[in-house]
Amino acid sequence: LTTTRPMKTIIYEQVGAVATVTLNRPEALNALSWDMNHELAELSSRLELDDSVRCVVLQGAGEHFMAGGDIKGFSTGPSDAQSRKIAFERGIAETHSIITRLKRMPKPVIASVQGAVAGFGVSLMCACDLVVAADNSYFTLAYCHIGTTPDGGATYALPRTVGTKLAMEIALLGDRFDAARALQLGLVNRVVQAAQRQEAAATLAARLAKGPTAVYGRTKKLINESHNRTLAEQLQAEQESFVASALGADFAEGIAAFVDKRKPHFVGH
């Protein structure tokens, strides 16, 4: 079963249990416009609640993933300070709702990146659970080059991923680094040849879409919330999550498959 949904700046396709979200402004290196911001917010809200989707792939059309925000669009916005303040506050609040939903979405989200991963593109990538990167990918936080601070959770994700000193370097210098360096820093999971990127992401997504989706969602939550808990609190959360999972159909199927020495058939609920 294939489902498509027409949008102005995004291509959406669902094949079986895998939803593919393609940022579709290749002429602008998929820079985040106000229209794309709004469409991503609406789509992420739907995907979070759609039980028919068991894995999400986020990618960019053309040769690049995302080259940050639409700077040309910024230059044509309101000229007076109060109007600009209101516009940016509203826009960034909507942007941050996207990040929140990707992080809490009770199913795996894979970023499939190539070419430029810059500015908000880095933040968006970091909000995903796994990252498959083409070997031609290059990364830069870049906000400092236009005289502003990062958004999209970059200042939350980077220190937790690469450490404070390297996060400072990435944010304050805005230098470009390649896919090999991103892999070394733990920002991406796999680096593949550019021609193999989509196939590699699709293979990974198909594997995850056959997994115990509800368990994946609980595991995401445990990992994402672990930074704000004591060990005792995390152990308690693990206990509650394990028990909830053990009451589900996928646990029963997993145990039966293990005993029968066969592959499990998870329903994901």
C-alpha positions as a Markdown table, in Angstrom:
| # | Residue | x | y | z |
|---|---|---|---|---|
| 1 | Leu | 0.0 | 0.0 | 0.0 |
| 2 | Thr | 1.4 | 3.4 | -1.1 |
| 3 | Thr | 0.1 | 6.7 | 0.2 |
| 4 | Thr | 1.1 | 10.1 | -1.1 |
| 5 | Arg | 0.2 | 13.5 | 0.2 |
| 6 | Pro | 0.5 | 16.7 | -1.9 |
| 7 | Met | 2.2 | 19.7 | -0.2 |
| 8 | Lys | 4.0 | 22.8 | -1.4 |
| 9 | Thr | 7.5 | 22.2 | 0.0 |
| 10 | Ile | 7.5 | 18.6 | 1.1 |
| 11 | Ile | 7.0 | 15.3 | -0.7 |
| 12 | Tyr | 5.3 | 12.7 | 1.5 |
| 13 | Glu | 5.1 | 9.0 | 0.7 |
| 14 | Gln | 4.1 | 6.0 | 2.8 |
| 15 | Val | 4.9 | 2.5 | 1.5 |
| 16 | Gly | 3.7 | -0.1 | 3.9 |
| 17 | Ala | 4.8 | 1.0 | 7.4 |
| 18 | Val | 7.6 | 3.3 | 6.2 |
| 19 | Ala | 6.9 | 7.0 | 5.7 |
| 20 | Thr | 9.4 | 9.0 | 3.7 |
| 21 | Val | 9.4 | 12.8 | 4.2 |
| 22 | Thr | 11.4 | 14.6 | 1.5 |
| 23 | Leu | 12.2 | 18.3 | 1.9 |
| 24 | Asn | 11.5 | 19.6 | -1.6 |
| 25 | Arg | 13.1 | 23.0 | -2.3 |
| 26 | Pro | 16.2 | 21.7 | -4.1 |
| 27 | Glu | 16.6 | 25.0 | -5.9 |
| 28 | Ala | 17.2 | 26.6 | -2.5 |
| 29 | Leu | 19.2 | 23.7 | -1.1 |
| 30 | Asn | 16.1 | 22.8 | 0.9 |
| 31 | Ala | 16.5 | 25.8 | 3.1 |
| 32 | Leu | 13.7 | 26.1 | 5.7 |
| 33 | Ser | 11.1 | 28.6 | 4.5 |
| 34 | Trp | 8.1 | 29.7 | 6.5 |
| 35 | Asp | 5.9 | 27.4 | 4.3 |
| 36 | Met | 8.2 | 24.4 | 4.9 |
| 37 | Asn | 8.3 | 25.2 | 8.6 |
| 38 | His | 4.5 | 25.1 | 8.7 |
| 39 | Glu | 4.1 | 22.0 | 6.6 |
| 40 | Leu | 6.8 | 20.1 | 8.6 |
| 41 | Ala | 5.0 | 21.1 | 11.9 |
| 42 | Glu | 1.7 | 19.8 | 10.6 |
| 43 | Leu | 3.1 | 16.6 | 9.1 |
| 44 | Ser | 5.2 | 15.7 | 12.2 |
| 45 | Ser | 2.0 | 16.1 | 14.3 |
| 46 | Arg | 0.2 | 13.7 | 12.1 |
| 47 | Leu | 3.1 | 11.2 | 12.0 |
| 48 | Glu | 3.4 | 11.2 | 15.8 |
| 49 | Leu | -0.1 | 9.8 | 16.1 |
| 50 | Asp | -0.3 | 7.6 | 13.0 |
| 51 | Asp | 0.0 | 4.0 | 14.2 |
| 52 | Ser | 0.2 | 2.7 | 10.6 |
| 53 | Val | 3.6 | 4.4 | 10.4 |
| 54 | Arg | 6.3 | 2.3 | 12.1 |
| 55 | Cys | 9.4 | 4.2 | 10.8 |
| 56 | Val | 10.0 | 7.6 | 9.3 |
| 57 | Val | 12.8 | 8.6 | 6.9 |
| 58 | Leu | 13.6 | 12.3 | 6.6 |
| 59 | Gln | 15.6 | 13.3 | 3.5 |
| 60 | Gly | 16.3 | 16.2 | 1.1 |
| 61 | Ala | 15.5 | 16.4 | -2.6 |
| 62 | Gly | 18.3 | 17.0 | -5.0 |
| 63 | Glu | 22.0 | 17.1 | -4.0 |
| 64 | His | 21.6 | 18.5 | -0.5 |
| 65 | Phe | 19.8 | 17.7 | 2.8 |
| 66 | Met | 19.2 | 21.2 | 4.2 |
| 67 | Ala | 21.3 | 24.4 | 4.0 |
| 68 | Gly | 19.7 | 26.0 | 7.1 |
| 69 | Gly | 17.1 | 28.6 | 7.2 |
| 70 | Asp | 15.8 | 30.6 | 4.2 |
| 71 | Ile | 18.1 | 33.7 | 4.7 |
| 72 | Lys | 16.6 | 35.4 | 1.6 |
| 73 | Gly | 13.2 | 35.0 | 3.2 |
| 74 | Phe | 14.5 | 36.6 | 6.4 |
| 75 | Ser | 15.7 | 39.6 | 4.4 |
| 76 | Thr | 12.2 | 40.3 | 3.1 |
| 77 | Gly | 10.4 | 40.1 | 6.4 |
| 78 | Pro | 9.0 | 42.9 | 8.5 |
| 79 | Ser | 11.3 | 45.9 | 8.9 |
| 80 | Asp | 10.3 | 47.2 | 12.3 |
| 81 | Ala | 11.7 | 45.6 | 15.4 |
| 82 | Gln | 8.4 | 44.7 | 17.1 |
| 83 | Ser | 6.9 | 43.0 | 14.0 |
| 84 | Arg | 10.2 | 41.1 | 13.4 |
| 85 | Lys | 10.2 | 40.0 | 17.0 |
| 86 | Ile | 6.6 | 38.6 | 16.7 |
| 87 | Ala | 7.3 | 36.9 | 13.4 |
| 88 | Phe | 10.5 | 35.2 | 14.6 |
| 89 | Glu | 8.9 | 34.2 | 17.9 |
| 90 | Arg | 6.0 | 32.6 | 16.2 |
| 91 | Gly | 8.1 | 30.9 | 13.5 |
| 92 | Ile | 10.7 | 29.5 | 15.9 |
| 93 | Ala | 8.0 | 28.2 | 18.3 |
| 94 | Glu | 6.6 | 26.3 | 15.3 |
| 95 | Thr | 10.1 | 25.1 | 14.4 |
| 96 | His | 10.7 | 23.8 | 17.9 |
| 97 | Ser | 7.4 | 21.9 | 17.8 |
| 98 | Ile | 8.9 | 19.9 | 15.0 |
| 99 | Ile | 12.0 | 19.0 | 17.0 |
| 100 | Thr | 9.9 | 18.1 | 20.0 |
| 101 | Arg | 7.7 | 15.8 | 18.0 |
| 102 | Leu | 10.6 | 14.0 | 16.3 |
| 103 | Lys | 12.2 | 13.4 | 19.6 |
| 104 | Arg | 9.1 | 12.1 | 21.4 |
| 105 | Met | 7.6 | 10.3 | 18.4 |
| 106 | Pro | 7.0 | 6.7 | 19.5 |
| 107 | Lys | 8.7 | 5.2 | 16.5 |
| 108 | Pro | 12.2 | 5.4 | 15.0 |
| 109 | Val | 13.1 | 8.4 | 12.8 |
| 110 | Ile | 16.1 | 8.1 | 10.3 |
| 111 | Ala | 17.8 | 11.1 | 8.8 |
| 112 | Ser | 19.2 | 10.3 | 5.3 |
| 113 | Val | 21.6 | 13.2 | 4.5 |
| 114 | Gln | 23.8 | 14.3 | 1.7 |
| 115 | Gly | 25.6 | 17.4 | 0.5 |
| 116 | Ala | 25.0 | 20.4 | 2.7 |
| 117 | Val | 23.8 | 19.8 | 6.3 |
| 118 | Ala | 24.0 | 23.4 | 7.6 |
| 119 | Gly | 22.4 | 25.5 | 10.3 |
| 120 | Phe | 18.9 | 24.2 | 11.2 |
| 121 | Gly | 19.8 | 21.2 | 9.0 |
| 122 | Val | 22.2 | 20.1 | 11.7 |
| 123 | Ser | 19.5 | 20.7 | 14.4 |
| 124 | Leu | 17.0 | 18.7 | 12.4 |
| 125 | Met | 19.5 | 15.8 | 11.8 |
| 126 | Cys | 20.3 | 15.7 | 15.5 |
| 127 | Ala | 16.6 | 15.4 | 16.4 |
| 128 | Cys | 16.4 | 12.2 | 14.5 |
| 129 | Asp | 17.2 | 8.8 | 16.1 |
| 130 | Leu | 19.6 | 7.5 | 13.5 |
| 131 | Val | 21.6 | 9.1 | 10.7 |
| 132 | Val | 22.7 | 7.6 | 7.4 |
| 133 | Ala | 25.1 | 10.0 | 5.7 |
| 134 | Ala | 26.5 | 10.1 | 2.2 |
| 135 | Asp | 30.2 | 10.4 | 1.9 |
| 136 | Asn | 29.8 | 13.7 | 0.2 |
| 137 | Ser | 28.0 | 15.2 | 3.2 |
| 138 | Tyr | 29.4 | 18.3 | 4.9 |
| 139 | Phe | 28.3 | 19.9 | 8.1 |
| 140 | Thr | 28.4 | 23.4 | 9.6 |
| 141 | Leu | 26.3 | 24.9 | 12.3 |
| 142 | Ala | 26.9 | 28.3 | 10.6 |
| 143 | Tyr | 24.6 | 30.5 | 12.7 |
| 144 | Cys | 27.5 | 32.6 | 13.9 |
| 145 | His | 28.2 | 33.6 | 10.2 |
| 146 | Ile | 24.8 | 35.4 | 10.0 |
| 147 | Gly | 25.1 | 37.0 | 13.5 |
| 148 | Thr | 22.7 | 34.9 | 15.5 |
| 149 | Thr | 22.6 | 32.0 | 17.9 |
| 150 | Pro | 21.5 | 28.4 | 17.1 |
| 151 | Asp | 18.0 | 27.1 | 17.4 |
| 152 | Gly | 16.2 | 23.8 | 16.9 |
| 153 | Gly | 17.9 | 22.2 | 19.9 |
| 154 | Ala | 21.4 | 22.3 | 18.6 |
| 155 | Thr | 22.8 | 23.7 | 21.8 |
| 156 | Tyr | 21.0 | 20.8 | 23.7 |
| 157 | Ala | 22.0 | 18.0 | 21.3 |
| 158 | Leu | 25.6 | 18.9 | 20.6 |
| 159 | Pro | 27.0 | 19.0 | 24.1 |
| 160 | Arg | 25.3 | 15.7 | 24.9 |
| 161 | Thr | 26.7 | 14.1 | 21.7 |
| 162 | Val | 30.2 | 15.5 | 21.2 |
| 163 | Gly | 30.9 | 17.1 | 24.6 |
| 164 | Thr | 31.0 | 20.7 | 25.7 |
| 165 | Lys | 34.4 | 21.8 | 24.2 |
| 166 | Leu | 33.6 | 20.4 | 20.8 |
| 167 | Ala | 30.1 | 21.8 | 20.9 |
| 168 | Met | 31.7 | 25.2 | 21.6 |
| 169 | Glu | 34.0 | 24.8 | 18.6 |
| 170 | Ile | 31.2 | 23.8 | 16.3 |
| 171 | Ala | 29.0 | 26.6 | 17.4 |
| 172 | Leu | 31.5 | 29.4 | 17.8 |
| 173 | Leu | 33.7 | 28.8 | 14.8 |
| 174 | Gly | 31.0 | 27.5 | 12.4 |
| 175 | Asp | 33.7 | 25.6 | 10.5 |
| 176 | Arg | 32.7 | 23.0 | 7.9 |
| 177 | Phe | 33.6 | 19.3 | 8.5 |
| 178 | Asp | 33.1 | 16.2 | 6.5 |
| 179 | Ala | 31.2 | 12.9 | 6.9 |
| 180 | Ala | 34.2 | 11.1 | 8.3 |
| 181 | Arg | 34.5 | 13.7 | 11.0 |
| 182 | Ala | 30.8 | 13.6 | 11.8 |
| 183 | Leu | 31.0 | 9.8 | 12.1 |
| 184 | Gln | 34.0 | 10.1 | 14.5 |
| 185 | Leu | 32.1 | 12.6 | 16.6 |
| 186 | Gly | 29.1 | 10.4 | 16.8 |
| 187 | Leu | 26.8 | 12.8 | 14.9 |
| 188 | Val | 26.0 | 10.1 | 12.3 |
| 189 | Asn | 25.7 | 6.4 | 12.5 |
| 190 | Arg | 26.8 | 5.3 | 9.1 |
| 191 | Val | 28.6 | 6.8 | 6.1 |
| 192 | Val | 28.0 | 5.2 | 2.7 |
| 193 | Gln | 28.7 | 6.1 | -0.9 |
| 194 | Ala | 26.5 | 8.8 | -2.1 |
| 195 | Ala | 24.9 | 6.5 | -4.7 |
| 196 | Gln | 24.0 | 4.0 | -2.0 |
| 197 | Arg | 22.5 | 6.4 | 0.6 |
| 198 | Gln | 18.8 | 6.1 | -0.2 |
| 199 | Glu | 19.1 | 2.3 | -0.5 |
| 200 | Ala | 21.0 | 2.1 | 2.8 |
| 201 | Ala | 18.4 | 4.2 | 4.6 |
| 202 | Ala | 15.5 | 2.3 | 3.0 |
| 203 | Thr | 17.0 | -1.0 | 4.1 |
| 204 | Leu | 17.4 | 0.2 | 7.7 |
| 205 | Ala | 13.9 | 1.7 | 7.7 |
| 206 | Ala | 12.4 | -1.6 | 6.5 |
| 207 | Arg | 14.2 | -3.5 | 9.2 |
| 208 | Leu | 12.9 | -1.1 | 11.9 |
| 209 | Ala | 9.4 | -1.1 | 10.5 |
| 210 | Lys | 9.2 | -4.8 | 11.2 |
| 211 | Gly | 10.4 | -4.4 | 14.8 |
| 212 | Pro | 8.5 | -4.0 | 18.1 |
| 213 | Thr | 7.5 | -0.4 | 17.4 |
| 214 | Ala | 5.9 | 0.3 | 20.9 |
| 215 | Val | 9.1 | -1.0 | 22.5 |
| 216 | Tyr | 11.2 | 1.3 | 20.2 |
| 217 | Gly | 9.1 | 4.2 | 21.4 |
| 218 | Arg | 9.7 | 3.3 | 25.1 |
| 219 | Thr | 13.4 | 2.9 | 24.4 |
| 220 | Lys | 13.6 | 6.3 | 22.8 |
| 221 | Lys | 11.9 | 7.8 | 25.8 |
| 222 | Leu | 14.2 | 6.1 | 28.2 |
| 223 | Ile | 17.4 | 7.3 | 26.4 |
| 224 | Asn | 16.1 | 10.8 | 25.7 |
| 225 | Glu | 15.1 | 11.4 | 29.3 |
| 226 | Ser | 18.1 | 9.7 | 30.9 |
| 227 | His | 20.2 | 12.9 | 31.0 |
| 228 | Asn | 17.7 | 14.5 | 33.4 |
| 229 | Arg | 17.5 | 11.6 | 35.9 |
| 230 | Thr | 19.5 | 10.2 | 38.7 |
| 231 | Leu | 20.5 | 6.5 | 38.4 |
| 232 | Ala | 17.8 | 5.5 | 40.8 |
| 233 | Glu | 15.2 | 7.4 | 38.8 |
| 234 | Gln | 16.4 | 5.8 | 35.5 |
| 235 | Leu | 16.3 | 2.4 | 37.0 |
| 236 | Gln | 12.7 | 2.9 | 38.1 |
| 237 | Ala | 11.8 | 4.2 | 34.7 |
| 238 | Glu | 13.4 | 1.1 | 33.1 |
| 239 | Gln | 11.5 | -1.2 | 35.5 |
| 240 | Glu | 8.2 | 0.5 | 34.6 |
| 241 | Ser | 8.9 | 0.4 | 30.9 |
| 242 | Phe | 10.0 | -3.3 | 30.9 |
| 243 | Val | 6.9 | -4.3 | 32.7 |
| 244 | Ala | 4.7 | -2.3 | 30.3 |
| 245 | Ser | 6.5 | -4.0 | 27.4 |
| 246 | Ala | 6.2 | -7.5 | 29.0 |
| 247 | Leu | 2.4 | -7.1 | 29.0 |
| 248 | Gly | 2.3 | -6.6 | 25.2 |
| 249 | Ala | 1.8 | -8.9 | 22.3 |
| 250 | Asp | 5.3 | -8.4 | 20.9 |
| 251 | Phe | 6.9 | -9.6 | 24.1 |
| 252 | Ala | 4.9 | -12.8 | 24.0 |
| 253 | Glu | 5.8 | -13.2 | 20.3 |
| 254 | Gly | 9.4 | -12.6 | 21.0 |
| 255 | Ile | 9.6 | -15.2 | 23.7 |
| 256 | Ala | 7.7 | -17.7 | 21.5 |
| 257 | Ala | 9.9 | -17.1 | 18.5 |
| 258 | Phe | 13.0 | -17.5 | 20.7 |
| 259 | Val | 11.8 | -20.9 | 22.1 |
| 260 | Asp | 10.7 | -22.0 | 18.6 |
| 261 | Lys | 14.0 | -20.9 | 17.1 |
| 262 | Arg | 12.4 | -18.7 | 14.4 |
| 263 | Lys | 12.3 | -15.0 | 13.6 |
| 264 | Pro | 9.6 | -13.1 | 15.5 |
| 265 | His | 6.7 | -11.4 | 13.7 |
| 266 | Phe | 6.1 | -8.2 | 15.6 |
| 267 | Val | 2.8 | -6.3 | 15.2 |
| 268 | Gly | 4.3 | -3.1 | 16.7 |
| 269 | His | 1.4 | -2.3 | 19.1 |
